[in-house]
């Protein structure tokens, strides 16, 4: 069983898409479990980490395996730390191993996102 940690904010339309996709797919993809989380503090740090979140600047659902492909802004204070920066720091200090992120475009249609994520999961791209 693979657990996918789903990030987002249900109160913000553009930031809730991954949460809505996970809700639609719960129980519909064999050996996949979704867990909604608000921060990495809630995630069990382990060797392999599977994440689903929305992303700016992409045109379709993508699987990101290289953290260097994640763009980050230069933090000015600790309030500027986003998921990408935190993942890069945890990877650098050895707290997490392999990371796979299913990134969904922020402006994507829900039905299209559900279809593409489901196809990606059924094709065993996370294995």
Residue, then its C-alpha position, 0 to 999 in steps of 0.5 A: x500500500x502506498x500512502x500519498x500525502x495530499x497538500x492544500x487548503x480547502x478554503x482557497x479555491x486554487x489551493x484545494x484542487x489536489x484535495x478534491x482530486x484525492x477525495x474523488x479517487x479514495x477507494x478507486x485506485x488499488x493499493x493507494x491511500x490518500x492522507x490530507x495534510x497541511x504541513x510536512x510536520x504531519x508527515x511520517x518522515x521515511x525513506x520514500x515520500x509520495x506527495x500530491x499538490x498543486x503547482x504553478x507554471x505547469x500545463x498538465x499533471x506531472x510526476x516530479x522526482x528530482x527536487x531540483x526541478x522545483x522552483x523556489x523563491x529566496x526566503x526572507x523569513x521563516x514565513x516564506x518557506x514553502x513545501x519545495x524549500x522544506x523538501x529540499x532541506x529534509x533531503x539534504x540532511x537525510x531525513x527523507x529518501x526518494x520523493x515523488x510528487x504528483x503536481x497538478x496545475x492550479x488552474x486545471x479542470x477537476x475532472x481532467x485532473x482526476x482522470x490524469x492522476x488516476x491514469x498515472x497511478x494505475x500505470x504504476x508510476x509511483x512504484 
